[in-house]
Amino acid sequence: MQAARAGLFDMVLAEALDRISRDQADVATLYKHLQFARVPLVTLAEGEISELHVGLKGTMNALFLKDLAKKTHRGQRGRVEKGFSAGPVGYGYRTVRRLSTEGELVRGECRIEPSEAPVVERIFREFAAGKSPRAIACAITAQGIAGPAGRPWSNTTVTGKRCQGVGILNNELYVGRRVWNHKHYLKNPLTGQRVARTNPQAEWVRVEVPHLRIVSDDLWGAVKQRQDALTDKYTQATQASRMHLGRRPVHLLSGLVECGLCGGKVGVAVNGRYGCLNHHRRHICSNNRTIRREVLDQRALAGLAERLVSPDKVQAAVAAYAEHINRENREQHAQAEGDRRALEKIDRAIAGIMTAIEDGLYQPAMKSRMAELERQKADIAARVAQLPQPIPDVHPGIAEIYKREMTRFTQALEDPETRLDASQAIRSLIDRIVLHPGDKRGEIHATLHGALVGILDFARETSDPAALATPVTTKAASGSRERL
């Protein structure tokens, strides 16, 4: 196209229009650009191409290509149903090259590769035993074992995509069952690259090939059971099935500390010390102060235990919270009482109509009236079902309970068995911590912003005698994150 615009040739010559492209959009675009460059498009079959050829022949070529794809797909399905392979064989297998009795090349046969089958069984066995895919891939690579197609091993090679049936752990051929047509490909019109799309499982074709089994049914079932457990775990943790967001924070305050100058994140920058990442990594902030992680953790815990819930702040917070609760409860009670009376009135009207019908006083207007009453009753019932649960009262000794529980959770941080749960509970009470550089050398001011709802929920939850008997009690903050 660049040469055409530069006038470096006189025409484009091809055998036929389908030798240039069978895509209608590509043919039309190419023809339009060549016409603008005053370069004719000529084929031996059609002569000089015009708009009529682009429209008619382009449509015919596109239909031919679609029909050819259907015939190819049907032929591949027949091969698979006969037990042959309709594409490249996976890791652990080799294609068999032999001639039939008629002297023709037999295509689609494969056999187990003795050098790769033990690696497949090892991956299944180690994953079922609890080893991570990354650790499995690193161990195999360290032994100099090449992966599929000679590429290095990675965790995605092991796990793949379960929904598409790809990956070592998802290949059912290892249990003697060939699966075909689990996905199809479409070409992205913007990039021209093929994109895989998963087909419905009802369209998948499964054929038993017991002579290709590498993994036992028990080992396959153990792997599937662990995959289900991991999926449930990370789905509950992320609500989006993204595994990397389901990990626990590395440190107590990870992700909660901000820089007071640029507003960016503060993390472990150098030698276990917290610092502004925009300064140490991107060099766009002047806050070069750092603080040891242990020191900042101690200051945050001290602020939570001693300064965040001072008597005057607790009194004001509880008063505002109680006023809000009482107002919400009054409105809910009034709404519930009005709905109850409306339902009683509707029930009496329906009972009256039913009595009149039983007495032989039926009128056609009763049917429409009965439908209207039923609709009103359904609307009220739906509104009642959507009412929020009553909000419990705030414990009068919330400040004392909060301080006592903070002491207990601080002690739990020193125990390896309870450290993770205790840190999660404490993190629910912190909205953010802002670090400002001081006037003196190395001086850092830290301001802790607490989540009021989390604090009230935390104190209310741990005020239960049953909860106080447990080693560690966690309660994540919910609702709006009001500041204290």
C-alpha positions in Angstrom: 0.0 0.0 0.0 2.9 2.4 0.7 4.4 1.6 -2.7 1.0 2.2 -4.4 0.6 5.6 -2.8 4.2 6.4 -3.9 3.4 5.4 -7.5 6.1 2.7 -7.7 4.0 0.3 -9.9 1.2 0.5 -12.4 -1.2 -2.3 -11.5 -1.8 -5.3 -9.2 -2.1 -8.6 -11.0 -3.5 -11.8 -9.5 -4.8 -15.2 -10.6 -8.2 -14.5 -9.1 -9.8 -12.2 -6.6 -9.9 -15.0 -4.0 -6.1 -15.2 -4.2 -5.9 -11.7 -2.8 -8.4 -12.2 0.0 -11.6 -14.0 0.8 -12.6 -11.5 3.4 -15.2 -9.0 2.2 -13.9 -6.2 4.3 -10.3 -6.7 3.4 -11.1 -6.8 -0.4 -13.3 -3.7 -0.2 -10.6 -1.8 1.8 -7.8 -2.8 -0.5 -9.8 -1.9 -3.6 -10.7 1.5 -2.2 -7.1 2.4 -1.4 -5.9 1.2 -4.8 -8.6 3.3 -6.5 -7.5 6.3 -4.6 -3.9 5.7 -5.6 -5.0 5.2 -9.3 -3.7 1.7 -9.4 -6.0 -0.8 -11.2 -6.6 -4.3 -9.7 -6.6 -6.9 -12.5 -7.1 -10.7 -12.3 -6.7 -13.4 -15.0 -10.2 -14.9 -14.1 -12.3 -11.7 -13.8 -10.3 -9.0 -15.7 -10.1 -5.6 -14.2 -11.9 -5.5 -10.9 -14.8 -3.1 -10.4 -17.2 -2.5 -7.6 -19.5 -5.2 -8.9 -16.7 -7.8 -8.6 -15.9 -6.6 -5.1 -19.5 -7.0 -4.0 -20.5 -10.2 -5.8 -17.2 -12.1 -5.9 -16.3 -11.0 -2.4 -19.6 -12.4 -1.1 -19.1 -15.6 -2.9 -15.5 -16.0 -1.7 -16.6 -15.3 1.9 -19.4 -17.9 1.6 -16.9 -20.4 0.1 -14.5 -19.9 3.0 -17.3 -20.4 5.5 -18.5 -23.5 3.8 -14.9 -24.9 3.6 -14.5 -24.3 7.4 -17.7 -26.3 8.0 -16.6 -29.2 5.8 -13.1 -29.2 7.5 -14.8 -29.2 11.0 -17.1 -32.0 10.0 -14.1 -34.0 8.7 -12.1 -33.5 11.9 -15.1 -34.6 14.0 -15.3 -37.8 12.0 -11.6 -38.5 12.6 -11.9 -37.8 16.4 -15.0 -40.1 16.7 -12.8 -42.9 15.1 -10.2 -42.4 17.8 -7.7 -40.4 15.8 -6.2 -37.0 16.6 -7.5 -33.9 14.7 -4.6 -31.7 15.6 -1.2 -31.6 17.3 -0.7 -34.1 20.1 -0.1 -32.8 23.6 2.9 -33.2 25.9 3.6 -36.9 26.8 2.7 -38.2 23.3 4.3 -38.6 19.9 2.7 -38.8 16.4 2.9 -42.3 14.8 4.1 -42.3 11.2 3.2 -45.5 9.4 1.6 -46.7 6.1 -1.7 -48.5 5.8 -2.1 -51.8 4.0 -3.0 -49.8 0.9 0.3 -48.0 1.1 -1.2 -44.6 2.2 0.1 -42.5 5.1 -2.0 -43.0 8.3 -2.7 -39.6 9.9 -3.9 -38.8 13.4 -2.4 -41.8 15.4 -0.3 -41.1 18.4 1.5 -43.1 21.2 2.7 -42.4 24.7 6.2 -41.0 24.9 8.2 -43.0 27.5 10.5 -40.0 28.4 7.7 -37.6 29.0 5.0 -39.7 30.6 6.8 -39.8 34.0 7.0 -36.0 34.0 3.2 -35.8 33.5 2.5 -38.3 36.3 4.9 -36.3 38.6 3.1 -33.0 38.0 -0.2 -34.6 38.9 1.2 -36.3 42.0 3.0 -33.2 43.3 0.0 -30.9 42.7 -2.4 -33.3 44.5 0.1 -33.4 47.4 -0.2 -29.6 47.8 2.8 -28.3 45.9 2.2 -25.1 44.0 2.3 -25.0 40.1 5.1 -22.4 40.2 7.2 -24.7 42.5 6.5 -27.7 40.3 7.6 -25.8 37.2 10.8 -24.4 38.8 11.8 -27.9 40.0 11.3 -29.5 36.6 13.2 -26.7 34.9 16.1 -26.9 37.3 16.5 -30.6 36.3 17.0 -29.5 32.6 13.7 -31.1 31.4 12.3 -29.3 28.4 8.6 -28.4 28.4 6.0 -28.7 25.6 7.4 -27.7 22.2 10.8 -27.4 23.9 9.8 -24.2 25.8 10.7 -23.6 29.5 8.2 -24.7 32.1 6.0 -22.1 33.8 3.1 -22.2 36.2 0.6 -21.5 33.4 1.9 -24.5 31.5 0.9 -26.6 34.5 -2.5 -25.0 35.3 -3.6 -23.6 31.9 -7.3 -22.7 31.7 -9.7 -25.2 33.2 -12.7 -23.8 31.4 -11.0 -24.4 28.0 -9.5 -27.8 28.9 -5.9 -26.6 28.3 -2.9 -27.1 30.5 -1.3 -30.2 31.9 -3.7 -30.6 34.8 -6.8 -30.2 32.5 -5.9 -32.5 29.6 -8.3 -35.4 29.9 -6.2 -37.4 27.4 -4.0 -38.4 30.3 -6.9 -40.4 31.7 -7.7 -42.0 28.4 -10.4 -39.7 27.1 -9.9 -37.5 24.1 -11.8 -34.2 24.2 -12.3 -32.2 21.0 -14.2 -29.0 20.0 -13.9 -27.4 23.4 -13.0 -24.1 21.8 -13.1 -22.2 18.5 -11.1 -19.3 17.1 -12.2 -15.9 15.8 -10.0 -13.3 14.1 -9.9 -10.0 15.8 -10.8 -7.4 13.1 -8.5 -4.8 14.8 -5.3 -6.9 15.1 -5.9 -9.7 12.7 -4.9 -12.2 15.4 -6.9 -15.3 16.3 -8.7 -15.3 19.7 -9.9 -18.4 21.4 -13.5 -18.7 22.5 -14.9 -21.6 24.7 -17.7 -23.6 23.2 -20.6 -24.9 25.4 -19.8 -28.2 27.0 -22.8 -29.7 25.2 -20.9 -29.3 21.9 -17.7 -31.0 23.3 -16.9 -34.4 21.7 -15.5 -37.0 24.1 -14.0 -40.4 22.9 -12.5 -43.1 25.1 -8.9 -44.0 24.2 -7.8 -46.2 27.0 -4.5 -47.1 25.4 -3.3 -43.5 25.9 -3.9 -43.3 29.6 -1.0 -42.0 31.7 -2.7 -41.0 35.0 -5.0 -43.1 37.2 -8.6 -42.1 38.0 -7.8 -41.7 41.7 -4.9 -39.3 41.0 -7.1 -37.3 38.5 -9.9 -37.0 41.0 -7.4 -35.8 43.7 -6.2 -33.1 41.4 -9.8 -32.0 40.5 -10.7 -31.9 44.2 -7.8 -29.6 45.0 -8.6 -27.4 42.0 -12.2 -27.0 43.3 -10.9 -26.2 46.7 -8.6 -23.5 45.4 -11.3 -22.0 43.1 -13.7 -21.8 46.1 -11.0 -20.2 48.3 -10.0 -17.5 45.8 -13.6 -16.8 44.7 -14.6 -16.1 48.2 -11.5 -14.0 48.8 -11.8 -11.8 45.6 -15.4 -12.0 44.4 -13.8 -12.0 40.9 -11.9 -15.2 40.8 -8.5 -13.4 40.6 -6.0 -15.4 42.6 -3.4 -12.7 43.1 -5.9 -10.5 45.0 -6.7 -13.3 47.5 -3.3 -13.3 49.1 -2.9 -12.1 52.6 -0.9 -8.9 53.2 2.8 -9.4 53.7 3.0 -7.1 56.7 0.5 -5.7 59.2 0.2 -2.3 57.5 0.8 -3.3 53.9 -1.3 -1.2 51.6 -2.6 1.1 54.4 0.2 3.7 54.5 0.3 6.9 52.4 2.7 9.7 51.8 1.6 13.0 53.2 3.3 15.0 50.4 2.3 13.2 47.1 -0.5 11.0 48.4 1.2 7.9 46.9 1.7 4.5 48.5 4.3 4.0 51.2 5.8 0.5 51.3 9.0 -1.3 52.3 11.6 0.5 50.2 15.1 -0.1 51.6 16.4 -2.6 54.3 13.0 -3.3 55.8 12.1 0.4 56.2 8.9 2.1 55.1 9.4 4.9 52.5 7.5 6.7 49.8 7.6 4.5 46.7 7.1 7.5 44.4 10.5 8.9 45.8 12.5 5.6 45.9 11.2 4.0 42.7 9.9 6.8 40.5 11.8 9.8 41.9 8.7 12.1 41.6 8.4 13.0 45.3 10.7 14.8 47.7 9.7 12.8 50.8 13.0 10.9 51.4 12.2 10.0 55.1 12.1 6.3 56.0 11.0 4.5 59.2 11.6 1.0 60.4 8.6 -1.3 59.9 8.6 -2.5 63.5 8.6 1.1 64.8 5.6 2.1 62.6 3.7 -1.1 63.6 4.2 -0.2 67.3 3.1 3.4 66.8 0.0 2.3 65.0 -0.9 -0.3 67.7 -0.4 2.3 70.4 -2.5 4.8 68.5 -5.3 2.3 68.1 -5.2 1.3 71.8 -4.7 4.6 73.5 -5.5 7.6 71.3 -8.0 6.6 68.7 -10.8 6.0 71.3 -10.4 8.8 73.8 -13.5 9.2 76.0 -14.7 12.4 74.4 -14.4 11.0 70.9 -16.1 7.7 71.9 -18.9 9.7 73.5 -19.5 11.8 70.5 -19.2 8.9 68.1 -21.6 6.7 70.1 -24.1 9.5 70.5 -24.1 10.2 66.7 -24.2 6.5 66.0 -27.1 5.9 68.4 -29.1 8.8 67.0 -28.6 7.4 63.5 -29.7 3.9 64.7 -32.7 5.2 66.5 -33.8 7.3 63.5 -33.4 4.3 61.2 -35.3 2.0 63.6 -38.2 4.5 63.9 -38.5 4.8 60.2 -38.4 1.1 59.7 -41.0 0.5 62.5 -43.3 3.1 61.0 -43.0 1.6 57.5 -43.5 -2.0 58.9 -46.6 -0.9 60.8 -48.1 0.8 57.8 -47.4 -2.3 55.6 -49.0 -4.6 58.2 -52.2 -2.5 58.3 -52.3 -2.4 54.5 -51.9 -6.2 54.3 -54.7 -6.7 56.9 -57.0 -4.5 54.8 -56.2 -6.3 51.6 -56.8 -9.7 53.2 -60.2 -8.6 54.5 -61.2 -7.3 51.0 -60.1 -10.6 49.4 -62.0 -12.6 52.0 -65.1 -10.5 51.3 -64.9 -11.2 47.6 -64.4 -14.9 48.2 -67.5 -15.0 50.5 -69.6 -13.2 47.9 -68.5 -15.7 45.2 -69.4 -18.6 47.5 -72.8 -17.1 48.1 -73.5 -16.9 44.3 -73.1 -13.1 44.0 -70.3 -13.3 41.4 -69.9 -10.2 39.1 -67.3 -9.8 36.3 -65.8 -6.8 38.0 -64.8 -9.0 40.9 -62.1 -10.7 38.8 -60.3 -7.5 38.0 -60.6 -6.3 41.6 -59.2 -9.5 42.9 -56.2 -9.2 40.5 -55.6 -5.7 41.7 -55.7 -6.7 45.3 -53.2 -9.6 44.7 -50.9 -7.2 42.9 -50.9 -4.8 45.8 -50.3 -7.6 48.3 -47.3 -8.8 46.2 -45.8 -5.3 46.1 -46.1 -4.9 49.9 -44.6 -8.3 50.5 -41.7 -7.5 48.3 -41.1 -4.2 50.0 -41.2 -5.9 53.4 -38.7 -8.5 52.3 -36.2 -5.8 51.2 -36.2 -4.1 54.6 -32.8 -4.2 56.3 -32.3 -6.2 59.4 -32.7 -4.3 62.7 -29.5 -2.7 63.9 -28.3 -3.8 67.4 -27.7 -1.3 70.1 -24.2 0.0 70.9 -22.6 -1.5 74.0 -22.3 1.2 76.7 -18.8 0.2 77.6 -17.5 0.2 74.1 -14.3 2.2 74.9 -13.2 -0.2 77.7 -14.1 -3.3 75.6 -12.2 -1.9 72.6 -9.0 -1.2 74.7 -9.1 -4.6 76.3 -9.5 -6.4 73.0 -6.7 -4.3 71.4 -4.4 -5.5 74.2 -5.4 -9.1 73.5 -4.9 -8.8 69.8 -1.6 -7.1 70.2 -0.5 -10.1 72.2 -1.9 -12.5 69.6 0.4 -10.8 67.0 3.4 -12.4 68.8 2.0 -15.9 68.4 2.7 -17.5 64.9 -0.5 -19.5 65.0 -2.8 -16.5 65.6 -0.7 -13.7 63.9 -2.6 -13.8 60.6 -6.1 -13.7 62.0 -5.1 -11.0 64.5 -3.5 -8.8 61.8 -6.7 -9.1 59.7 -8.9 -8.0 62.6 -6.6 -5.0 63.3 -6.4 -4.0 59.7 -10.2 -3.8 59.6 -10.0 -0.9 62.1 -7.5 1.2 60.1 -8.6 3.3 57.1 -5.2 4.7 56.3 -2.0 6.0 57.9 -0.5 9.2 56.5 3.3 9.9 57.0 4.6 13.5 56.9 8.2 14.5 57.2 9.1 16.5 60.2 11.3 19.6 60.6 14.1 17.7 62.3 16.5 15.3 60.7 14.8 11.8 60.3 11.6 13.0 62.0 8.3 11.5 60.8 4.8 12.4 61.9 2.2 9.6 61.5 -1.5 10.3 61.4 -3.8 7.3 61.8 -7.3 7.4 60.3 -9.6 4.8 61.9 -12.7 3.2 60.4 -15.5 4.1 62.8 -17.9 1.4 61.6 -15.1 -1.2 62.0 -14.4 0.0 65.5 -18.0 -0.2 66.6 -18.5 -3.6 65.0 -15.3 -4.8 66.5 -16.2 -3.8 70.0 -19.8 -5.0 69.7 -18.7 -8.4 68.4 -16.1 -8.9 71.0 -18.4 -7.9 73.8 -20.2 -11.2 73.5 -19.0 -13.6 76.3 -18.8 -16.5 73.8 -16.5 -14.4 71.5 -14.3 -13.4 74.5 -13.6 -17.1 75.1 -12.0 -17.6 71.7 -8.3 -17.0 71.1 -8.8 -14.5 68.3 -12.0 -12.9 67.0 -12.1 -11.3 63.5 -14.8 -8.9 62.2 -14.3 -7.1 58.9 -15.6 -3.6 58.6 -18.8 -3.3 56.6 -20.9 -0.4 55.3 -19.6 3.1 54.9 -16.1 3.8 56.2 -16.6 6.8 58.4 -13.5 8.4 59.9 -12.9 8.9 63.5 
